Amino acid sequence: MLFRSVPDKTLAAKSAIIYKELSEKYDLVLEESIIMNLLINPEYKYDDHHFNKKGYRLLAESIYKILQDNGAL
């Protein structure tokens, strides 16, 4: 199972610690960086909160690679 974190609403804008704790507790694959990497780059966003076509493509490719690397596909 893939567990994808979303940024915590702080100035540091890092993943909320709960995602790491839950992934360790339930032995889940955790992806912590792709959302932040997309959110900080205006090239991948339609507006302040939503990805554009390029952003969603990179998100999907990232998830696909993680699933492949972990034997889910």
DOPAMAR-74693 format. One record per atom (N, C-alpha, C, O): atom name; x, y, z; residue in one letter. Coordinates in pm, 1 decimal. Example, Ala and Ser with C-alpha at 12.3 -4.5 7.8 and 13.67 -1.06 7.14 Angstrom:
<semars>
{semar 'N'; {1319.0; -569.0; 780.0}; 'A'}
{semar 'CA'; {1230.0; -450.0; 780.0}; 'A'}
{semar 'C'; {1320.0; -330.0; 780.0}; 'A'}
{semar 'O'; {1423.6; -331.9; 846.5}; 'A'}
{semar 'N'; {1285.0; -225.0; 708.0}; 'S'}
{semar 'CA'; {1367.0; -106.0; 714.0}; 'S'}
{semar 'C'; {1290.0; 3.0; 787.0}; 'S'}
{semar 'O'; {1340.9; 113.8; 803.9}; 'S'}
</semars>
This chain:
<semars>
{semar 'N'; {84.1; -116.3; 0.0}; 'M'}
{semar 'CA'; {0.0; 0.0; 0.0}; 'M'}
{semar 'C'; {89.4; 123.6; 0.0}; 'M'}
{semar 'O'; {190.4; 128.7; 70.2}; 'M'}
{semar 'N'; {51.6; 220.9; -78.1}; 'L'}
{semar 'CA'; {124.6; 347.4; -85.6}; 'L'}
{semar 'C'; {52.9; 450.2; -0.7}; 'L'}
{semar 'O'; {-68.7; 466.6; -10.9}; 'L'}
{semar 'N'; {127.1; 518.1; 81.8}; 'F'}
{semar 'CA'; {74.7; 621.6; 168.8}; 'F'}
{semar 'C'; {140.9; 750.8; 127.2}; 'F'}
{semar 'O'; {262.1; 766.1; 142.1}; 'F'}
{semar 'N'; {62.8; 844.5; 75.1}; 'R'}
{semar 'CA'; {118.1; 970.3; 24.3}; 'R'}
{semar 'C'; {84.0; 1080.9; 121.5}; 'R'}
{semar 'O'; {-32.7; 1101.4; 155.0}; 'R'}
{semar 'N'; {184.2; 1151.3; 166.2}; 'S'}
{semar 'CA'; {161.0; 1258.0; 263.1}; 'S'}
{semar 'C'; {130.4; 1389.0; 193.0}; 'S'}
{semar 'O'; {162.5; 1408.5; 75.8}; 'S'}
{semar 'N'; {68.7; 1476.4; 266.9}; 'V'}
{semar 'CA'; {44.1; 1612.8; 219.9}; 'V'}
{semar 'C'; {112.5; 1706.7; 317.8}; 'V'}
{semar 'O'; {133.6; 1670.5; 433.5}; 'V'}
{semar 'N'; {147.0; 1825.7; 273.4}; 'P'}
{semar 'CA'; {220.7; 1918.0; 359.9}; 'P'}
{semar 'C'; {141.8; 1960.9; 482.9}; 'P'}
{semar 'O'; {20.1; 1978.8; 478.8}; 'P'}
{semar 'N'; {213.9; 1976.4; 590.0}; 'D'}
{semar 'CA'; {159.1; 2033.7; 712.1}; 'D'}
{semar 'C'; {143.5; 2183.3; 688.7}; 'D'}
{semar 'O'; {221.4; 2241.7; 613.2}; 'D'}
{semar 'N'; {46.3; 2245.8; 750.6}; 'K'}
{semar 'CA'; {23.4; 2389.2; 730.3}; 'K'}
{semar 'C'; {108.9; 2472.0; 826.4}; 'K'}
{semar 'O'; {58.3; 2535.7; 918.8}; 'K'}
{semar 'N'; {239.1; 2468.9; 801.6}; 'T'}
{semar 'CA'; {332.3; 2548.7; 880.5}; 'T'}
{semar 'C'; {419.8; 2627.8; 784.5}; 'T'}
{semar 'O'; {416.5; 2605.6; 663.5}; 'T'}
{semar 'N'; {496.4; 2718.3; 837.9}; 'L'}
{semar 'CA'; {586.7; 2794.6; 752.3}; 'L'}
{semar 'C'; {691.7; 2705.8; 687.7}; 'L'}
{semar 'O'; {738.6; 2734.5; 577.5}; 'L'}
{semar 'N'; {728.7; 2598.6; 755.7}; 'A'}
{semar 'CA'; {828.3; 2506.7; 700.7}; 'A'}
{semar 'C'; {769.4; 2421.8; 589.0}; 'A'}
{semar 'O'; {843.0; 2371.1; 504.3}; 'A'}
{semar 'N'; {638.4; 2405.9; 587.9}; 'A'}
{semar 'CA'; {567.2; 2330.9; 484.5}; 'A'}
{semar 'C'; {627.9; 2193.3; 460.5}; 'A'}
{semar 'O'; {661.7; 2158.7; 347.3}; 'A'}
{semar 'N'; {641.3; 2116.6; 564.9}; 'K'}
{semar 'CA'; {691.0; 1980.5; 551.0}; 'K'}
{semar 'C'; {577.0; 1883.0; 578.0}; 'K'}
{semar 'O'; {469.4; 1923.7; 621.8}; 'K'}
{semar 'N'; {599.5; 1757.1; 552.7}; 'S'}
{semar 'CA'; {496.5; 1657.5; 577.1}; 'S'}
{semar 'C'; {462.9; 1650.2; 725.1}; 'S'}
{semar 'O'; {550.5; 1659.4; 811.0}; 'S'}
{semar 'N'; {336.7; 1633.9; 752.4}; 'A'}
{semar 'CA'; {293.8; 1617.1; 890.6}; 'A'}
{semar 'C'; {354.2; 1488.1; 945.2}; 'A'}
{semar 'O'; {358.2; 1387.1; 875.0}; 'A'}
{semar 'N'; {400.0; 1490.6; 1067.1}; 'I'}
{semar 'CA'; {467.2; 1376.5; 1130.4}; 'I'}
{semar 'C'; {376.1; 1254.1; 1138.6}; 'I'}
{semar 'O'; {424.9; 1141.1; 1142.1}; 'I'}
{semar 'N'; {246.7; 1275.0; 1141.6}; 'I'}
{semar 'CA'; {153.2; 1162.3; 1153.7}; 'I'}
{semar 'C'; {168.4; 1062.9; 1039.5}; 'I'}
{semar 'O'; {149.1; 942.9; 1059.1}; 'I'}
{semar 'N'; {202.9; 1111.3; 920.4}; 'Y'}
{semar 'CA'; {218.7; 1020.7; 806.2}; 'Y'}
{semar 'C'; {334.6; 924.3; 827.7}; 'Y'}
{semar 'O'; {323.0; 805.3; 798.2}; 'Y'}
{semar 'N'; {445.5; 974.8; 878.6}; 'K'}
{semar 'CA'; {561.0; 888.4; 905.4}; 'K'}
{semar 'C'; {527.4; 786.7; 1014.8}; 'K'}
{semar 'O'; {560.8; 668.7; 1003.9}; 'K'}
{semar 'N'; {461.8; 833.8; 1118.9}; 'E'}
{semar 'CA'; {425.2; 743.8; 1228.9}; 'E'}
{semar 'C'; {331.7; 632.9; 1181.6}; 'E'}
{semar 'O'; {350.8; 516.5; 1217.0}; 'E'}
{semar 'N'; {232.1; 667.8; 1102.9}; 'L'}
{semar 'CA'; {137.0; 567.6; 1053.8}; 'L'}
{semar 'C'; {202.4; 472.2; 954.3}; 'L'}
{semar 'O'; {173.5; 352.5; 954.6}; 'L'}
{semar 'N'; {289.6; 524.3; 870.0}; 'S'}
{semar 'CA'; {355.4; 435.7; 773.1}; 'S'}
{semar 'C'; {444.3; 334.4; 843.3}; 'S'}
{semar 'O'; {452.8; 219.1; 801.1}; 'S'}
{semar 'N'; {510.2; 376.8; 950.1}; 'E'}
{semar 'CA'; {593.8; 283.2; 1026.9}; 'E'}
{semar 'C'; {507.7; 182.5; 1102.5}; 'E'}
{semar 'O'; {538.7; 63.4; 1105.5}; 'E'}
{semar 'N'; {401.7; 229.7; 1162.0}; 'K'}
{semar 'CA'; {313.6; 142.3; 1240.8}; 'K'}
{semar 'C'; {249.5; 34.2; 1154.7}; 'K'}
{semar 'O'; {239.2; -80.9; 1197.2}; 'K'}
{semar 'N'; {206.2; 69.8; 1034.2}; 'Y'}
{semar 'CA'; {134.0; -23.7; 948.5}; 'Y'}
{semar 'C'; {217.0; -75.9; 830.9}; 'Y'}
{semar 'O'; {163.3; -137.9; 739.1}; 'Y'}
{semar 'N'; {347.2; -50.5; 834.1}; 'D'}
{semar 'CA'; {439.9; -99.3; 731.3}; 'D'}
{semar 'C'; {395.1; -58.7; 590.9}; 'D'}
{semar 'O'; {379.6; -142.6; 502.2}; 'D'}
{semar 'N'; {374.7; 72.0; 572.9}; 'L'}
{semar 'CA'; {330.9; 127.7; 445.3}; 'L'}
{semar 'C'; {446.4; 199.1; 376.7}; 'L'}
{semar 'O'; {536.2; 251.3; 442.8}; 'L'}
{semar 'N'; {443.7; 201.2; 245.4}; 'V'}
{semar 'CA'; {540.1; 280.0; 169.4}; 'V'}
{semar 'C'; {496.3; 425.4; 179.2}; 'V'}
{semar 'O'; {381.0; 458.1; 151.1}; 'V'}
{semar 'N'; {587.3; 511.7; 218.7}; 'L'}
{semar 'CA'; {554.2; 652.8; 237.3}; 'L'}
{semar 'C'; {624.8; 738.0; 132.9}; 'L'}
{semar 'O'; {746.3; 728.2; 115.6}; 'L'}
{semar 'N'; {548.9; 820.8; 63.9}; 'E'}
{semar 'CA'; {604.2; 916.7; -31.1}; 'E'}
{semar 'C'; {582.6; 1055.0; 29.4}; 'E'}
{semar 'O'; {468.8; 1098.6; 46.8}; 'E'}
{semar 'N'; {691.7; 1123.4; 61.1}; 'E'}
{semar 'CA'; {680.4; 1250.0; 132.9}; 'E'}
{semar 'C'; {714.3; 1374.1; 51.6}; 'E'}
{semar 'O'; {686.9; 1485.1; 97.1}; 'E'}
{semar 'N'; {772.1; 1359.9; -65.4}; 'S'}
{semar 'CA'; {828.6; 1478.0; -129.1}; 'S'}
{semar 'C'; {756.5; 1529.9; -253.4}; 'S'}
{semar 'O'; {763.0; 1649.7; -281.0}; 'S'}
{semar 'N'; {688.9; 1445.0; -328.3}; 'I'}
{semar 'CA'; {638.0; 1489.1; -457.8}; 'I'}
{semar 'C'; {537.6; 1603.8; -446.0}; 'I'}
{semar 'O'; {542.8; 1697.7; -525.5}; 'I'}
{semar 'N'; {447.8; 1598.3; -350.2}; 'I'}
{semar 'CA'; {348.1; 1705.4; -336.6}; 'I'}
{semar 'C'; {416.9; 1838.2; -307.4}; 'I'}
{semar 'O'; {384.9; 1939.8; -369.1}; 'I'}
{semar 'N'; {510.9; 1837.6; -214.1}; 'M'}
{semar 'CA'; {582.1; 1961.9; -181.7}; 'M'}
{semar 'C'; {660.4; 2013.1; -301.5}; 'M'}
{semar 'O'; {660.1; 2133.0; -329.6}; 'M'}
{semar 'N'; {727.0; 1923.4; -371.7}; 'N'}
{semar 'CA'; {804.8; 1964.6; -488.7}; 'N'}
{semar 'C'; {716.3; 2028.1; -594.6}; 'N'}
{semar 'O'; {757.0; 2123.6; -660.7}; 'N'}
{semar 'N'; {597.7; 1976.6; -610.9}; 'L'}
{semar 'CA'; {505.0; 2034.4; -708.6}; 'L'}
{semar 'C'; {446.8; 2166.3; -658.8}; 'L'}
{semar 'O'; {431.5; 2260.9; -736.0}; 'L'}
{semar 'N'; {414.6; 2172.3; -531.1}; 'L'}
{semar 'CA'; {351.7; 2293.4; -476.0}; 'L'}
{semar 'C'; {443.9; 2414.5; -474.2}; 'L'}
{semar 'O'; {397.1; 2527.8; -485.7}; 'L'}
{semar 'N'; {573.2; 2392.5; -460.0}; 'I'}
{semar 'CA'; {664.4; 2507.2; -453.0}; 'I'}
{semar 'C'; {705.9; 2557.9; -590.2}; 'I'}
{semar 'O'; {773.4; 2660.4; -600.8}; 'I'}
{semar 'N'; {666.0; 2486.8; -695.4}; 'N'}
{semar 'CA'; {704.1; 2526.7; -830.4}; 'N'}
{semar 'C'; {580.1; 2572.6; -908.5}; 'N'}
{semar 'O'; {495.3; 2490.2; -942.7}; 'N'}
{semar 'N'; {568.7; 2702.1; -937.0}; 'P'}
{semar 'CA'; {451.3; 2754.4; -1007.6}; 'P'}
{semar 'C'; {430.5; 2692.9; -1146.1}; 'P'}
{semar 'O'; {319.7; 2696.8; -1199.6}; 'P'}
{semar 'N'; {535.1; 2637.0; -1203.5}; 'E'}
{semar 'CA'; {524.5; 2575.1; -1335.8}; 'E'}
{semar 'C'; {425.3; 2458.2; -1336.6}; 'E'}
{semar 'O'; {371.1; 2423.3; -1441.5}; 'E'}
{semar 'N'; {401.7; 2398.1; -1219.6}; 'Y'}
{semar 'CA'; {317.2; 2279.4; -1210.9}; 'Y'}
{semar 'C'; {178.6; 2307.9; -1152.6}; 'Y'}
{semar 'O'; {102.9; 2214.9; -1124.9}; 'Y'}
{semar 'N'; {145.4; 2434.2; -1134.1}; 'K'}
{semar 'CA'; {17.6; 2468.0; -1070.7}; 'K'}
{semar 'C'; {-69.7; 2555.1; -1160.7}; 'K'}
{semar 'O'; {-20.9; 2640.6; -1234.6}; 'K'}
{semar 'N'; {-198.9; 2530.8; -1152.0}; 'Y'}
{semar 'CA'; {-298.3; 2611.4; -1221.5}; 'Y'}
{semar 'C'; {-325.0; 2739.6; -1143.6}; 'Y'}
{semar 'O'; {-341.8; 2847.4; -1200.6}; 'Y'}
{semar 'N'; {-328.2; 2724.3; -1011.3}; 'D'}
{semar 'CA'; {-345.0; 2837.9; -920.0}; 'D'}
{semar 'C'; {-265.8; 2804.9; -793.6}; 'D'}
{semar 'O'; {-178.8; 2717.9; -796.6}; 'D'}
{semar 'N'; {-294.2; 2871.7; -684.5}; 'D'}
{semar 'CA'; {-215.9; 2848.7; -561.5}; 'D'}
{semar 'C'; {-231.4; 2708.7; -502.6}; 'D'}
{semar 'O'; {-144.3; 2663.9; -428.0}; 'D'}
{semar 'N'; {-339.0; 2639.5; -534.2}; 'H'}
{semar 'CA'; {-369.2; 2513.0; -466.2}; 'H'}
{semar 'C'; {-388.3; 2393.0; -558.2}; 'H'}
{semar 'O'; {-393.3; 2279.7; -510.3}; 'H'}
{semar 'N'; {-398.8; 2414.9; -687.5}; 'H'}
{semar 'CA'; {-432.2; 2305.8; -779.1}; 'H'}
{semar 'C'; {-324.9; 2288.1; -885.5}; 'H'}
{semar 'O'; {-273.7; 2384.7; -942.1}; 'H'}
{semar 'N'; {-292.7; 2162.0; -910.8}; 'F'}
{semar 'CA'; {-193.8; 2131.4; -1012.8}; 'F'}
{semar 'C'; {-252.8; 2151.5; -1151.8}; 'F'}
{semar 'O'; {-373.7; 2140.4; -1172.0}; 'F'}
{semar 'N'; {-165.5; 2181.0; -1246.4}; 'N'}
{semar 'CA'; {-206.2; 2186.1; -1385.8}; 'N'}
{semar 'C'; {-179.0; 2048.3; -1447.6}; 'N'}
{semar 'O'; {-142.0; 1954.0; -1377.7}; 'N'}
{semar 'N'; {-197.6; 2038.6; -1578.2}; 'K'}
{semar 'CA'; {-179.7; 1910.5; -1647.2}; 'K'}
{semar 'C'; {-39.5; 1853.6; -1624.8}; 'K'}
{semar 'O'; {-23.6; 1734.2; -1599.6}; 'K'}
{semar 'N'; {60.5; 1938.8; -1634.1}; 'K'}
{semar 'CA'; {199.1; 1894.1; -1614.7}; 'K'}
{semar 'C'; {222.1; 1846.5; -1470.7}; 'K'}
{semar 'O'; {290.3; 1746.5; -1448.3}; 'K'}
{semar 'N'; {165.5; 1917.9; -1374.3}; 'G'}
{semar 'CA'; {179.7; 1878.5; -1234.2}; 'G'}
{semar 'C'; {115.3; 1744.0; -1204.2}; 'G'}
{semar 'O'; {174.0; 1659.7; -1136.4}; 'G'}
{semar 'N'; {-7.5; 1724.5; -1256.1}; 'Y'}
{semar 'CA'; {-74.8; 1595.9; -1234.2}; 'Y'}
{semar 'C'; {-1.9; 1482.1; -1305.5}; 'Y'}
{semar 'O'; {0.7; 1369.5; -1255.9}; 'Y'}
{semar 'N'; {56.7; 1510.7; -1420.6}; 'R'}
{semar 'CA'; {133.0; 1407.5; -1491.2}; 'R'}
{semar 'C'; {253.7; 1364.0; -1407.4}; 'R'}
{semar 'O'; {279.7; 1244.6; -1392.9}; 'R'}
{semar 'N'; {326.6; 1460.8; -1352.5}; 'L'}
{semar 'CA'; {443.1; 1427.5; -1269.2}; 'L'}
{semar 'C'; {401.3; 1352.8; -1142.7}; 'L'}
{semar 'O'; {470.7; 1260.9; -1099.1}; 'L'}
{semar 'N'; {289.1; 1391.6; -1084.1}; 'L'}
{semar 'CA'; {238.2; 1320.8; -966.3}; 'L'}
{semar 'C'; {206.5; 1175.5; -1001.7}; 'L'}
{semar 'O'; {245.7; 1083.6; -929.8}; 'L'}
{semar 'N'; {136.1; 1155.5; -1111.8}; 'A'}
{semar 'CA'; {99.8; 1019.7; -1153.8}; 'A'}
{semar 'C'; {224.2; 936.8; -1186.1}; 'A'}
{semar 'O'; {231.7; 819.8; -1148.5}; 'A'}
{semar 'N'; {320.6; 995.4; -1254.6}; 'E'}
{semar 'CA'; {443.7; 923.5; -1286.8}; 'E'}
{semar 'C'; {521.0; 885.4; -1161.5}; 'E'}
{semar 'O'; {578.2; 776.7; -1153.8}; 'E'}
{semar 'N'; {522.4; 974.5; -1064.3}; 'S'}
{semar 'CA'; {591.0; 947.4; -937.7}; 'S'}
{semar 'C'; {525.2; 830.1; -864.4}; 'S'}
{semar 'O'; {593.3; 739.6; -816.3}; 'S'}
{semar 'N'; {393.8; 833.1; -856.8}; 'I'}
{semar 'CA'; {321.0; 725.1; -788.6}; 'I'}
{semar 'C'; {341.0; 593.3; -863.3}; 'I'}
{semar 'O'; {361.8; 489.1; -801.1}; 'I'}
{semar 'N'; {334.7; 597.4; -994.5}; 'Y'}
{semar 'CA'; {355.0; 476.8; -1074.5}; 'Y'}
{semar 'C'; {492.3; 416.2; -1048.1}; 'Y'}
{semar 'O'; {504.2; 294.9; -1031.1}; 'Y'}
{semar 'N'; {596.5; 500.1; -1044.6}; 'K'}
{semar 'CA'; {732.4; 451.1; -1019.9}; 'K'}
{semar 'C'; {744.4; 389.4; -880.8}; 'K'}
{semar 'O'; {807.5; 284.9; -864.5}; 'K'}
{semar 'N'; {684.7; 452.9; -781.5}; 'I'}
{semar 'CA'; {688.9; 399.8; -644.9}; 'I'}
{semar 'C'; {619.8; 263.0; -639.9}; 'I'}
{semar 'O'; {670.3; 169.5; -577.8}; 'I'}
{semar 'N'; {504.8; 252.4; -705.2}; 'L'}
{semar 'CA'; {433.6; 124.7; -707.7}; 'L'}
{semar 'C'; {516.6; 17.0; -777.8}; 'L'}
{semar 'O'; {522.2; -97.1; -731.9}; 'L'}
{semar 'N'; {580.9; 53.4; -888.4}; 'Q'}
{semar 'CA'; {667.8; -42.2; -958.9}; 'Q'}
{semar 'C'; {784.8; -83.5; -871.5}; 'Q'}
{semar 'O'; {814.0; -202.4; -858.6}; 'Q'}
{semar 'N'; {851.6; 13.5; -811.7}; 'D'}
{semar 'CA'; {970.9; -13.7; -729.6}; 'D'}
{semar 'C'; {939.7; -101.3; -608.6}; 'D'}
{semar 'O'; {1028.3; -168.4; -555.8}; 'D'}
{semar 'N'; {815.1; -100.8; -565.1}; 'N'}
{semar 'CA'; {777.3; -177.1; -445.5}; 'N'}
{semar 'C'; {695.3; -301.9; -478.0}; 'N'}
{semar 'O'; {631.2; -359.8; -390.3}; 'N'}
{semar 'N'; {698.4; -342.3; -605.3}; 'G'}
{semar 'CA'; {636.3; -468.0; -645.2}; 'G'}
{semar 'C'; {484.6; -467.1; -650.1}; 'G'}
{semar 'O'; {422.8; -573.5; -648.6}; 'G'}
{semar 'N'; {423.6; -350.7; -655.7}; 'A'}
{semar 'CA'; {278.4; -343.4; -661.0}; 'A'}
{semar 'C'; {225.9; -352.2; -803.8}; 'A'}
{semar 'O'; {106.5; -373.8; -824.7}; 'A'}
{semar 'N'; {313.2; -335.9; -901.1}; 'L'}
{semar 'CA'; {272.5; -347.1; -1043.0}; 'L'}
{semar 'C'; {358.4; -449.6; -1113.4}; 'L'}
{semar 'O'; {340.3; -473.7; -1232.8}; 'L'}
</semars>
